[in-house]
């Protein structure tokens, strides 16, 4: 019997936007070019909103146009770096909200959706898997929330060119700009990567009574099935 579910399209545009971000960000920071900073910010915003933009979701398109207009306004005022500094904060806050929203009653936790998409109902029914999935969804929610708050402190407190300094306001917690920008644009993403690697190792040990994919097999499944994770199979999305 043929499946009615269409195979997902290769995420070429998403991959291009993802790869373009550091290529725009690094010279923007190094050369202090405002227009490159604007392009880097819009690139990441477009990547975050890409799913809704492709579906023609009107609120998503509205957010995108507002972001474009806001970035243009900041660029004209030579303050576009404010947008660039706040994008990582919004990225982590948005991901934290998405993880946390799936923990509401009547919905499937995001990691549970991933297990269903990557490995099927049989895997989720194995002892300890469902509770682990809910706990891991909570862990990601907490980590990303803390990251968003820490990044907000970095963005607002960076001296001498943080958000508050650019707006002429005293920073409640002044931080050296080099360290603040380093965490905003690199350190925070390294934390997410390290957490992912540590969780993968912990999962293999904690659920050692079950067979596990190799890292290559696991990430291949993510690339092939990630769109299915965005939709709750229980019909609540």
N, CA, C and O of each residue as an XYZ file, in Angstrom:
948
protein
N       0.854     -1.196      0.000
C       0.000      0.000      0.000
C       0.887      1.242      0.000
O       1.818      1.356      0.797
N       0.584      2.160     -0.899
C       1.384      3.378     -0.976
C       0.979      4.344      0.113
O      -0.192      4.417      0.487
N       1.941      5.081      0.618
C       1.661      6.033      1.695
C       1.091      7.308      1.119
O       1.487      7.753      0.042
N       0.144      7.898      1.856
C      -0.462      9.164      1.418
C       0.358     10.362      1.839
O       0.075     11.490      1.438
N       1.385     10.115      2.656
C       2.207     11.212      3.156
C       3.296     11.531      2.162
O       4.110     10.659      1.859
N       3.348     12.749      1.636
C       4.377     13.087      0.664
C       5.739     13.148      1.323
O       5.856     13.520      2.491
N       6.765     12.783      0.577
C       8.116     12.875      1.124
C       8.493     14.332      1.268
O       8.183     15.135      0.388
N       9.167     14.702      2.376
C       9.504     16.102      2.603
C      10.488     16.613      1.574
O      11.363     15.876      1.118
N      10.344     17.889      1.206
C      11.273     18.493      0.267
C      12.612     18.729      0.953
O      12.653     19.060      2.138
N      13.716     18.560      0.212
C      15.021     18.840      0.812
C      15.084     20.289      1.290
O      14.685     21.193      0.556
N      15.569     20.520      2.485
C      15.549     21.880      3.040
C      16.680     22.739      2.503
O      17.498     23.248      3.268
N      16.728     22.903      1.146
C      17.849     23.634      0.552
C      17.875     25.088      1.001
O      18.935     25.611      1.342
N      16.708     25.752      1.005
C      16.671     27.163      1.374
C      17.046     27.336      2.842
O      17.813     28.236      3.183
N      16.509     26.479      3.718
C      16.845     26.563      5.139
C      18.342     26.369      5.351
O      18.956     27.083      6.144
N      18.932     25.402      4.644
C      20.366     25.158      4.784
C      21.171     26.345      4.279
O      22.171     26.728      4.886
N      20.733     26.930      3.163
C      21.439     28.095      2.619
C      21.390     29.271      3.593
O      22.392     29.957      3.794
N      20.218     29.502      4.198
C      20.096     30.593      5.168
C      20.953     30.329      6.402
O      21.571     31.244      6.946
N      20.985     29.065      6.840
C      21.785     28.709      8.009
C      23.265     28.928      7.750
O      23.973     29.466      8.601
N      23.735     28.515      6.583
C      25.154     28.670      6.252
C      25.508     30.138      5.994
O      26.635     30.565      6.244
N      24.535     30.904      5.494
C      24.812     32.312      5.199
C      24.991     33.140      6.466
O      25.706     34.142      6.453
N      24.341     32.726      7.576
C      24.367     33.548      8.782
C      25.786     33.811      9.291
O      26.152     34.974      9.464
N      26.607     32.771      9.542
C      27.968     33.083     10.005
C      28.808     33.807      8.960
O      29.686     34.596      9.305
N      28.539     33.538      7.673
C      29.297     34.216      6.621
C      28.994     35.709      6.579
O      29.833     36.505      6.159
N      27.799     36.084      7.011
C      27.454     37.502      7.109
C      27.854     38.085      8.463
O      28.319     39.221      8.553
N      27.664     37.282      9.513
C      27.876     37.784     10.867
C      29.345     38.102     11.143
O      29.662     39.172     11.663
N      30.240     37.174     10.794
C      31.650     37.354     11.152
C      32.262     38.606     10.519
O      32.896     39.384     11.232
N      32.101     38.835      9.209
C      32.637     40.097      8.661
C      31.902     41.327      9.174
O      32.494     42.402      9.276
N      30.612     41.183      9.499
C      29.873     42.326     10.043
C      30.470     42.755     11.380
O      30.637     43.947     11.638
N      30.792     41.773     12.234
C      31.386     42.093     13.529
C      32.832     42.564     13.374
O      33.266     43.491     14.059
N      33.568     41.927     12.478
C      34.988     42.245     12.315
C      35.190     43.616     11.678
O      36.042     44.394     12.108
N      34.384     43.906     10.632
C      34.560     45.142      9.885
C      33.652     46.265     10.364
O      33.783     47.404      9.917
N      32.706     45.941     11.297
C      31.775     46.936     11.820
C      30.972     47.586     10.685
O      30.848     48.809     10.620
N      30.432     46.746      9.793
C      29.628     47.237      8.676
C      28.152     47.062      9.008
O      27.673     45.939      9.169
N      27.435     48.176      9.111
C      26.043     48.132      9.536
C      25.163     47.375      8.548
O      24.272     46.632      8.959
N      25.404     47.556      7.240
C      24.545     46.902      6.267
C      24.714     45.386      6.302
O      23.758     44.650      6.057
N      25.940     44.909      6.611
C      26.142     43.464      6.765
C      25.456     42.961      8.031
O      24.913     41.857      8.053
N      25.483     43.771      9.077
C      24.771     43.408     10.305
C      23.279     43.275     10.034
O      22.626     42.361     10.538
N      22.740     44.198      9.230
C      21.318     44.139      8.890
C      20.996     42.872      8.106
O      19.987     42.218      8.372
N      21.842     42.523      7.145
C      21.616     41.318      6.356
C      21.699     40.066      7.219
O      20.916     39.132      7.042
N      22.654     40.044      8.162
C      22.786     38.890      9.046
C      21.544     38.734      9.912
O      21.047     37.622     10.091
N      21.037     39.845     10.452
C      19.839     39.790     11.292
C      18.634     39.318     10.485
O      17.876     38.465     10.946
N      18.450     39.868      9.279
C      17.308     39.478      8.452
C      17.427     38.034      7.982
O      16.422     37.336      7.849
N      18.651     37.587      7.730
C      18.870     36.193      7.335
C      18.385     35.242      8.428
O      17.672     34.279      8.147
N      18.774     35.516      9.678
C      18.384     34.631     10.774
C      16.887     34.728     11.057
O      16.248     33.716     11.343
N      16.326     35.922     10.980
C      14.880     36.081     11.183
C      14.115     35.296     10.121
O      13.125     34.632     10.431
N      14.570     35.371      8.870
C      13.913     34.627      7.793
C      14.006     33.124      8.033
O      13.048     32.391      7.788
N      15.157     32.669      8.511
C      15.324     31.244      8.813
C      14.345     30.802      9.897
O      13.728     29.742      9.786
N      14.202     31.615     10.947
C      13.305     31.264     12.050
C      11.847     31.219     11.601
O      11.066     30.409     12.101
N      11.481     32.081     10.665
C      10.085     32.187     10.235
C       9.801     31.412      8.953
O       8.695     31.488      8.418
N      10.781     30.669      8.459
C      10.684     30.092      7.126
C       9.474     29.176      6.960
O       8.806     29.213      5.927
N       9.190     28.359      7.967
C       8.062     27.442      7.856
C       6.752     28.169      7.616
O       5.989     27.808      6.720
N       6.486     29.206      8.427
C       5.259     29.976      8.266
C       5.230     30.763      6.972
O       4.171     30.918      6.364
N       6.396     31.268      6.537
C       6.457     32.012      5.275
C       6.116     31.105      4.099
O       5.398     31.508      3.184
N       6.632     29.878      4.126
C       6.354     28.931      3.040
C       4.870     28.554      2.991
O       4.310     28.331      1.918
N       4.249     28.488      4.162
C       2.836     28.108      4.208
C       1.907     29.298      3.910
O       0.690     29.129      3.834
N       2.474     30.484      3.743
C       1.654     31.665      3.512
C       0.896     32.097      4.749
O      -0.181     32.684      4.643
N       1.450     31.810      5.938
C       0.805     32.147      7.203
C       0.851     33.669      7.399
O       1.929     34.242      7.553
N      -0.302     34.311      7.393
C      -0.343     35.778      7.404
C       0.335     36.405      8.622
O       1.094     37.359      8.452
N       0.095     35.912      9.849
C       0.807     36.512     10.986
C       2.322     36.402     10.853
O       3.045     37.314     11.254
N       2.808     35.294     10.294
C       4.250     35.139     10.103
C       4.781     36.152      9.101
O       5.826     36.763      9.325
N       4.064     36.330      7.997
C       4.482     37.336      7.023
C       4.433     38.738      7.617
O       5.276     39.580      7.308
N       3.444     38.984      8.469
C       3.362     40.297      9.127
C       4.579     40.526     10.011
O       5.177     41.601      9.981
N       4.951     39.511     10.803
C       6.135     39.620     11.662
C       7.373     39.875     10.813
O       8.223     40.693     11.167
N       7.470     39.159      9.675
C       8.642     39.304      8.813
C       8.742     40.720      8.249
O       9.824     41.307      8.235
N       7.625     41.268      7.787
C       7.634     42.627      7.246
C       7.942     43.655      8.339
O       8.655     44.628      8.094
N       7.405     43.438      9.539
C       7.713     44.349     10.655
C       9.201     44.284     10.986
O       9.832     45.309     11.243
N       9.756     43.069     10.977
C      11.187     42.914     11.243
C      12.024     43.624     10.182
O      13.020     44.272     10.502
N      11.618     43.500      8.923
C      12.334     44.195      7.850
C      12.263     45.708      8.031
O      13.266     46.409      7.897
N      11.057     46.202      8.341
C      10.889     47.648      8.517
C      11.678     48.137      9.729
O      12.314     49.190      9.678
N      11.636     47.373     10.815
C      12.380     47.757     12.009
C      13.875     47.761     11.769
O      14.583     48.648     12.245
N      14.364     46.764     11.026
C      15.793     46.712     10.717
C      16.195     47.881      9.830
O      17.250     48.481     10.037
N      15.357     48.213      8.838
C      15.651     49.354      7.970
C      15.685     50.651      8.773
O      16.547     51.501      8.551
N      14.740     50.802      9.712
C      14.700     52.008     10.546
C      15.964     52.114     11.395
O      16.557     53.187     11.510
N      16.374     50.982     11.993
C      17.596     50.989     12.796
C      18.825     51.246     11.935
O      19.768     51.907     12.371
N      18.813     50.719     10.705
C      19.945     50.945      9.807
C      20.083     52.423      9.460
O      21.191     52.959      9.430
N      18.957     53.079      9.199
C      18.989     54.507      8.889
C      19.482     55.332     10.072
O      20.081     56.392      9.897
N      19.223     54.835     11.273
C      19.676     55.543     12.486
C      21.044     55.048     12.951
O      21.523     55.426     14.020
N      21.672     54.189     12.125
C      22.992     53.634     12.447
C      22.985     52.856     13.764
O      23.956     52.884     14.520
N      21.872     52.159     14.025
C      21.741     51.383     15.256
C      21.312     49.936     14.960
O      20.725     49.272     15.815
N      21.606     49.459     13.761
C      21.131     48.131     13.390
C      21.755     47.032     14.250
O      21.200     45.938     14.355
N      22.898     47.315     14.862
C      23.524     46.317     15.727
C      22.620     45.931     16.895
O      22.760     44.846     17.459
N      21.681     46.830     17.263
C      20.713     46.486     18.302
C      19.909     45.257     17.886
O      19.715     44.336     18.680
N      19.446     45.248     16.647
C      18.695     44.100     16.138
C      19.559     42.851     16.130
O      19.104     41.776     16.519
N      20.802     42.986     15.689
C      21.707     41.843     15.610
C      21.967     41.251     16.993
O      22.097     40.035     17.137
N      22.042     42.109     18.007
C      22.299     41.621     19.360
C      21.066     40.968     19.968
O      21.185     40.071     20.803
N      19.884     41.410     19.557
C      18.660     40.859     20.141
C      18.169     39.593     19.435
O      17.373     38.843     20.001
N      18.635     39.347     18.206
C      18.171     38.165     17.479
C      18.488     36.862     18.222
O      17.600     36.016     18.327
N      19.712     36.651     18.748
C      19.955     35.411     19.501
C      19.058     35.278     20.739
O      18.666     34.171     21.108
N      18.738     36.401     21.371
C      17.830     36.374     22.525
C      16.455     35.874     22.083
O      15.872     34.988     22.707
N      15.947     36.458     20.994
C      14.627     36.064     20.493
C      14.630     34.619     20.005
O      13.638     33.909     20.168
N      15.741     34.177     19.406
C      15.847     32.800     18.928
C      15.703     31.818     20.084
O      14.924     30.869     20.000
N      16.451     32.042     21.161
C      16.385     31.126     22.300
C      15.046     31.220     23.014
O      14.499     30.206     23.448
N      14.512     32.439     23.138
C      13.205     32.594     23.777
C      12.119     31.904     22.958
O      11.227     31.269     23.520
N      12.190     32.027     21.629
C      11.208     31.378     20.771
C      11.274     29.861     20.864
O      10.242     29.192     20.911
N      12.492     29.314     20.890
C      12.630     27.863     21.005
C      12.156     27.381     22.373
O      11.531     26.326     22.480
N      12.453     28.159     23.425
C      11.982     27.787     24.765
C      10.464     27.766     24.811
O       9.863     26.858     25.386
N       9.850     28.772     24.203
C       8.380     28.803     24.164
C       7.833     27.600     23.414
O       6.859     26.985     23.848
N       8.459     27.258     22.282
C       7.971     26.138     21.475
C       8.073     24.817     22.244
O       7.121     24.037     22.266
N       9.222     24.567     22.870
C       9.365     23.359     23.689
C       8.330     23.357     24.801
O       7.634     22.362     25.006
N       8.227     24.485     25.530
C       7.321     24.547     26.677
C       5.865     24.432     26.290
O       5.068     23.860     27.033
N       5.499     24.980     25.115
C       4.090     24.930     24.711
C       3.615     23.509     24.458
O       2.422     23.225     24.562
N       4.544     22.608     24.124
C       4.147     21.219     23.871
C       3.979     20.418     25.156
O       3.577     19.255     25.117
N       4.283     21.033     26.288
C       4.113     20.350     27.580
C       2.746     20.607     28.185
O       2.432     20.072     29.249
N       1.925     21.418     27.525
C       0.589     21.700     28.039
C      -0.261     20.438     28.007
O      -0.034     19.560     27.175
N      -1.250     20.338     28.916
C      -2.129     19.158     28.927
C      -2.807     18.952     27.574
O      -3.242     19.906     26.930
N      -2.886     17.708     27.164
C      -3.530     17.379     25.907
C      -2.621     17.448     24.695
O      -3.061     17.175     23.578
N      -1.350     17.811     24.895
C      -0.413     17.891     23.777
C       0.739     16.913     23.989
O       1.018     16.496     25.113
N       1.391     16.559     22.908
C       2.541     15.668     22.984
C       3.810     16.489     23.145
O       4.043     17.420     22.373
N       4.644     16.160     24.143
C       5.921     16.879     24.277
C       6.727     16.795     22.996
O       6.625     15.820     22.252
N       7.523     17.812     22.741
C       8.238     17.908     21.478
C       9.167     16.720     21.253
O       9.255     16.216     20.134
N       9.852     16.269     22.280
C      10.754     15.125     22.112
C       9.950     13.857     21.819
O      10.413     12.989     21.078
N       8.759     13.746     22.390
C       7.887     12.619     22.063
C       7.542     12.627     20.587
O       7.556     11.581     19.938
N       7.229     13.810     20.046
C       6.944     13.924     18.614
C       8.151     13.471     17.794
O       8.005     12.790     16.779
N       9.351     13.860     18.250
C      10.561     13.485     17.522
C      10.736     11.972     17.496
O      11.088     11.402     16.463
N      10.491     11.323     18.628
C      10.623      9.867     18.682
C       9.612      9.208     17.743
O       9.940      8.253     17.039
N       8.397      9.719     17.739
C       7.377      9.171     16.840
C       7.771      9.376     15.380
O       7.575      8.486     14.553
N       8.324     10.542     15.063
C       8.698     10.843     13.686
C       9.913     10.048     13.234
O       9.983      9.614     12.084
N      10.877      9.855     14.141
C      12.126      9.220     13.753
C      12.085      7.698     13.892
O      12.688      6.975     13.098
N      11.351      7.214     14.932
C      11.451      5.789     15.250
C      10.107      5.068     15.376
O      10.079      3.838     15.388
N       8.998      5.796     15.471
C       7.694      5.169     15.458
C       7.116      4.862     16.830
O       7.777      5.043     17.853
N       5.867      4.393     16.836
C       5.129      4.100     18.061
C       5.799      3.011     18.890
O       5.759      3.043     20.120
N       6.420      2.038     18.204
C       7.024      0.923     18.932
C       8.123      1.407     19.876
O       8.257      0.918     20.998
N       8.901      2.373     19.403
C       9.984      2.895     20.244
C       9.417      3.623     21.458
O       9.908      3.453     22.574
N       8.393      4.428     21.242
C       7.812      5.194     22.342
C       7.200      4.279     23.395
O       7.142      4.638     24.571
N       6.743      3.095     22.981
C       6.105      2.157     23.914
C       7.109      1.392     24.762
O       6.717      0.695     25.697
N       8.408      1.509     24.451
C       9.417      0.786     25.233
C       9.524      1.377     26.644
O       9.290      2.571     26.829
N       9.876      0.554     27.641
C       9.940      1.028     29.035
C      10.874      2.224     29.208
O      12.026      2.192     28.773
N      10.374      3.263     29.838
C      11.166      4.433     30.179
C      11.282      5.487     29.100
O      11.773      6.583     29.373
N      10.844      5.193     27.872
C      11.065      6.126     26.768
C      10.136      7.333     26.860
O      10.581      8.468     26.689
N       8.852      7.102     27.127
C       7.896      8.210     27.173
C       8.234      9.193     28.294
O       8.189     10.406     28.089
N       8.573      8.675     29.478
C       8.917      9.564     30.591
C      10.218     10.308     30.324
O      10.366     11.468     30.710
N      11.168      9.637     29.659
C      12.420     10.297     29.305
C      12.163     11.428     28.319
O      12.767     12.496     28.421
N      11.262     11.193     27.358
C      10.954     12.216     26.356
C      10.351     13.455     27.000
O      10.719     14.575     26.647
N       9.430     13.270     27.939
C       8.836     14.423     28.628
C       9.890     15.146     29.465
O       9.949     16.376     29.455
N      10.712     14.401     30.180
C      11.752     15.027     30.988
C      12.751     15.804     30.149
O      13.202     16.879     30.545
N      13.099     15.254     28.978
C      14.046     15.950     28.109
C      13.423     17.214     27.521
O      14.112     18.218     27.342
N      12.134     17.170     27.221
C      11.454     18.382     26.742
C      11.498     19.468     27.808
O      11.721     20.638     27.497
N      11.287     19.085     29.059
C      11.406     20.039     30.168
C      12.838     20.586     30.253
O      13.038     21.787     30.437
N      13.828     19.700     30.120
C      15.221     20.132     30.231
C      15.564     21.159     29.150
O      16.222     22.159     29.435
N      15.120     20.918     27.903
C      15.362     21.878     26.836
C      14.643     23.199     27.106
O      15.186     24.269     26.833
N      13.437     23.126     27.637
C      12.690     24.350     27.936
C      13.432     25.201     28.960
O      13.569     26.412     28.785
N      13.910     24.569     30.027
C      14.638     25.289     31.076
C      15.954     25.842     30.540
O      16.284     27.003     30.781
N      16.713     25.009     29.807
C      18.006     25.457     29.277
C      17.838     26.668     28.366
O      18.560     27.655     28.508
N      16.904     26.601     27.444
C      16.721     27.684     26.482
C      16.175     28.952     27.144
O      16.511     30.063     26.732
N      15.337     28.785     28.167
C      14.849     29.952     28.904
C      16.002     30.653     29.619
O      16.128     31.876     29.554
N      16.843     29.873     30.302
C      17.998     30.454     30.989
C      18.953     31.105     29.988
O      19.523     32.163     30.253
N      19.118     30.457     28.838
C      19.989     31.029     27.809
C      19.459     32.369     27.317
O      20.219     33.324     27.153
N      18.148     32.435     27.081
C      17.558     33.690     26.613
C      17.778     34.801     27.634
O      18.102     35.930     27.264
N      17.605     34.487     28.914
C      17.806     35.498     29.950
C      19.264     35.932     30.025
O      19.552     37.123     30.142
N      20.192     34.966     29.957
C      21.616     35.300     30.010
C      22.018     36.127     28.794
O      22.791     37.077     28.910
N      21.489     35.760     27.627
C      21.803     36.521     26.427
C      21.228     37.932     26.483
O      21.834     38.873     25.970
N      20.066     38.080     27.102
C      19.485     39.411     27.257
C      20.385     40.270     28.141
O      20.582     41.452     27.858
N      20.930     39.693     29.199
C      21.876     40.415     30.058
C      23.102     40.831     29.253
O      23.583     41.957     29.379
N      23.612     39.903     28.416
C      24.780     40.214     27.590
C      24.472     41.334     26.597
O      25.270     42.256     26.429
N      23.309     41.251     25.938
C      22.961     42.245     24.919
C      22.769     43.625     25.527
O      23.211     44.625     24.961
N      22.113     43.680     26.674
C      21.820     44.985     27.277
C      23.008     45.555     28.039
O      23.155     46.773     28.144
N      23.863     44.671     28.576
C      24.945     45.138     29.439
C      26.279     45.334     28.769
O      27.203     45.859     29.390
N      26.415     44.923     27.496
C      27.704     45.044     26.815
C      28.175     46.491     26.787
O      27.410     47.406     26.482
N      29.442     46.676     27.110
C      30.027     48.020     27.130
C      31.248     48.048     26.211
O      32.100     47.163     26.287
N      31.336     49.063     25.341
C      30.554     50.317     25.351
C      29.436     50.375     24.309
O      28.856     51.442     24.108
N      29.116     49.263     23.639
C      28.172     49.333     22.521
C      26.981     48.393     22.667
O      26.436     47.932     21.664
N      26.567     48.100     23.907
C      25.390     47.272     24.112
C      24.105     48.036     23.838
O      24.126     49.225     23.520
N      22.992     47.337     23.966
C      21.696     47.943     23.660
C      21.443     49.156     24.547
O      21.077     50.222     24.052
N      21.633     49.001     25.851
C      21.380     50.120     26.757
C      22.312     51.286     26.474
O      21.880     52.439     26.479
N      23.594     51.001     26.225
C      24.554     52.071     25.947
C      24.164     52.821     24.680
O      24.275     54.046     24.629
N      23.707     52.098     23.651
C      23.312     52.736     22.394
C      22.070     53.605     22.576
O      21.883     54.584     21.853
N      21.222     53.249     23.541
C      20.017     54.029     23.795
C      20.239     55.108     24.855
O      19.307     55.821     25.227
N      21.471     55.223     25.338
C      21.783     56.238     26.334
C      21.284     55.906     27.723
O      21.050     56.809     28.526
N      21.114     54.610     28.027
C      20.612     54.176     29.325
C      21.723     53.484     30.112
O      22.591     52.846     29.516
N      21.709     53.599     31.448
C      22.719     52.896     32.249
C      22.432     51.403     32.286
O      21.291     50.992     32.495
N      23.451     50.600     32.087
C      23.286     49.144     32.107
C      23.251     48.657     33.548
O      24.134     49.015     34.327
N      22.249     47.842     33.936
C      22.192     47.332     35.304
C      23.349     46.398     35.630
O      23.759     46.299     36.786
N      23.881     45.708     34.614
C      25.014     44.807     34.834
C      25.994     44.978     33.679
O      25.925     44.231     32.703
N      26.916     45.956     33.769
C      27.863     46.199     32.668
C      28.779     44.992     32.455
O      29.255     44.385     33.415
N      29.020     44.653     31.183
C      29.873     43.525     30.833
C      30.834     43.949     29.733
O      30.481     44.779     28.896
N      32.048     43.393     29.719
C      32.959     43.694     28.608
C      32.342     43.253     27.282
O      31.849     42.131     27.164
N      32.371     44.130     26.296
C      31.693     43.852     25.026
C      32.224     42.598     24.345
O      31.452     41.843     23.755
N      33.527     42.368     24.419
C      34.113     41.202     23.758
C      33.510     39.907     24.290
O      33.176     39.006     23.520
N      33.371     39.821     25.625
C      32.821     38.609     26.233
C      31.319     38.500     25.964
O      30.810     37.414     25.684
N      30.623     39.619     26.049
C      29.175     39.599     25.820
C      28.847     39.176     24.390
O      27.987     38.323     24.174
N      29.536     39.776     23.410
C      29.297     39.419     22.012
C      29.727     37.988     21.717
O      29.100     37.291     20.919
N      30.801     37.562     22.368
C      31.260     36.193     22.165
C      30.215     35.176     22.595
O      29.999     34.174     21.914
N      29.567     35.434     23.726
C      28.533     34.493     24.181
C      27.273     34.617     23.327
O      26.636     33.614     23.004
N      26.917     35.849     22.962
C      25.714     36.053     22.157
C      25.781     35.322     20.823
O      24.819     34.667     20.422
N      26.906     35.430     20.139
C      26.979     34.964     18.765
C      27.708     33.637     18.588
O      27.684     33.057     17.502
N      28.356     33.152     19.645
C      29.073     31.885     19.529
C      28.854     30.990     20.738
O      28.456     29.834     20.600
N      29.116     31.532     21.927
C      29.060     30.709     23.139
C      27.717     30.056     23.375
O      27.648     28.886     23.752
N      26.635     30.814     23.152
C      25.305     30.253     23.383
C      25.007     29.065     22.483
O      24.376     28.098     22.913
N      25.461     29.134     21.226
C      25.236     28.022     20.301
C      26.131     26.836     20.646
O      25.745     25.687     20.432
N      27.335     27.107     21.185
C      28.192     26.017     21.639
C      27.559     25.286     22.820
O      27.659     24.064     22.925
N      26.905     26.042     23.710
C      26.220     25.421     24.844
C      25.146     24.452     24.359
O      25.020     23.341     24.875
N      24.370     24.885     23.360
C      23.329     24.013     22.808
C      23.949     22.767     22.181
O      23.435     21.662     22.354
N      25.057     22.944     21.451
C      25.725     21.800     20.849
C      26.271     20.838     21.880
O      26.130     19.623     21.740
N      26.895     21.375     22.918
C      27.450     20.521     23.979
C      26.346     19.794     24.735
O      26.494     18.624     25.087
N      25.237     20.491     24.985
C      24.114     19.844     25.661
C      23.571     18.697     24.812
O      23.231     17.640     25.344
N      23.486     18.899     23.491
C      22.982     17.859     22.594
C      23.884     16.630     22.618
O      23.403     15.498     22.670
N      25.197     16.860     22.580
C      26.143     15.740     22.607
C      26.071     15.005     23.946
O      26.059     13.774     23.985
N      26.025     15.774     25.053
C      25.953     15.147     26.378
C      24.655     14.374     26.549
O      24.645     13.291     27.135
N      23.554     14.933     26.035
C      22.265     14.235     26.150
C      22.276     12.946     25.344
O      21.734     11.934     25.788
N      22.893     12.973     24.154
C      22.960     11.774     23.318
C      23.720     10.667     24.050
O      23.311      9.506     24.030
N      24.833     11.039     24.699
C      25.616     10.041     25.452
C      24.832      9.537     26.666
O      24.821      8.338     26.945
N      24.168     10.465     27.395
C      23.383     10.072     28.568
C      22.231      9.154     28.189
O      21.952      8.179     28.886
N      21.564      9.466     27.084
C      20.440      8.650     26.635
C      20.877      7.216     26.335
O      20.192      6.256     26.688
N      22.040      7.092     25.674
C      22.536      5.757     25.360
C      22.849      4.959     26.615
O      22.708      3.736     26.629
N      23.280      5.656     27.682
C      23.566      4.944     28.931
C      22.286      4.718     29.741
O      22.054      3.620     30.247
N      21.465      5.752     29.861
C      20.262      5.671     30.684
C      19.269      4.656     30.129
O      18.628      3.933     30.891
N      19.140      4.601     28.817
C      18.231      3.645     28.169
C      19.049      2.528     27.510
O      18.767      2.117     26.385
N      20.043      2.058     28.219
C      20.959      1.070     27.654
C      20.305     -0.291     27.416
O      20.882     -1.144     26.741
N      19.102     -0.500     27.965
C      18.389     -1.753     27.703
C      17.769     -1.767     26.306
O      17.197     -2.773     25.885
N      17.887     -0.624     25.576
C      17.318     -0.522     24.240
C      18.425     -0.356     23.199
O      19.480      0.194     23.513
N      18.207     -0.816     21.981
C      19.178     -0.545     20.898
C      19.115      0.926     20.490
O      18.059      1.553     20.567
N      20.245      1.467     20.059
C      20.304      2.880     19.685
C      20.965      3.034     18.320
O      21.834      2.253     17.932
N      20.524      4.072     17.601
C      21.155      4.405     16.330
C      22.551      4.964     16.567
O      22.852      5.490     17.639
N      23.392      4.842     15.554
C      24.677      5.532     15.580
C      24.427      7.024     15.382
O      23.362      7.405     14.896
N      25.384      7.875     15.747
C      25.182      9.321     15.517
C      24.847      9.643     14.064
O      24.010     10.509     13.809
N      25.484      8.961     13.102
C      25.207      9.225     11.695
C      23.764      8.865     11.354
O      23.081      9.628     10.671
N      23.292      7.704     11.825
C      21.913      7.298     11.560
C      20.921      8.269     12.208
O      19.902      8.623     11.615
N      21.241      8.691     13.434
C      20.351      9.587     14.177
C      20.186     10.922     13.453
O      19.065     11.402     13.285
N      21.293     11.518     13.026
C      21.206     12.824     12.382
C      20.638     12.713     10.969
O      20.039     13.666     10.470
N      20.816     11.574     10.326
C      20.163     11.356      9.031
C      18.648     11.365      9.194
O      17.933     11.931      8.367
N      18.159     10.737     10.263
C      16.718     10.725     10.527
C      16.200     12.135     10.822
O      15.094     12.493     10.418
N      16.998     12.923     11.522
C      16.590     14.305     11.812
C      16.423     15.088     10.507
O      15.420     15.774     10.313
N      17.416     14.980      9.613
C      17.366     15.710      8.343
C      16.157     15.275      7.512
O      15.511     16.102      6.869
N      15.857     13.978      7.529
C      14.791     13.445      6.687
C      13.391     13.695      7.244
O      12.428     13.766      6.482
N      13.269     13.830      8.576
C      11.936     13.835      9.185
C      11.631     15.039     10.050
O      10.612     15.040     10.742
N      12.486     16.086     10.042
C      12.320     17.158     11.018
C      10.994     17.898     10.860
O      10.452     18.398     11.846
N      10.456     17.979      9.629
C       9.199     18.706      9.453
C       8.050     18.024     10.187
O       7.132     18.695     10.659
N       8.091     16.700     10.286
C       7.018     15.973     10.955
C       6.982     16.287     12.449
O       5.936     16.152     13.083
N       8.106     16.702     13.014
C       8.168     17.004     14.448
C       7.357     18.269     14.770
O       6.899     18.435     15.900
N       7.179     19.149     13.797
C       6.474     20.399     14.038
C       4.987     20.218     14.221
O       4.307     21.147     14.655
N       4.457     19.042     13.902
C       3.011     18.812     13.966
C       2.709     17.729     14.987
O       3.334     16.669     14.989
N       1.755     18.003     15.844
C       1.355     17.066     16.886
C       0.439     16.016     16.281
O      -0.649     16.333     15.799
N       0.883     14.761     16.308
C       0.077     13.693     15.743
C      -1.234     13.473     16.476
O      -2.129     12.807     15.957
N      -1.359     14.026     17.683
C      -2.611     13.895     18.419
C      -3.685     14.817     17.880
O      -4.840     14.751     18.299
N      -3.298     15.684     16.939
C      -4.284     16.562     16.306
C      -4.548     17.838     17.060
O      -5.606     18.446     16.900
N      -3.591     18.260     17.891
C      -3.803     19.446     18.703
C      -3.122     20.683     18.137
O      -3.233     21.772     18.701
N      -2.428     20.519     17.041
C      -1.757     21.681     16.444
C      -2.614     22.307     15.374
O      -2.212     23.297     14.762
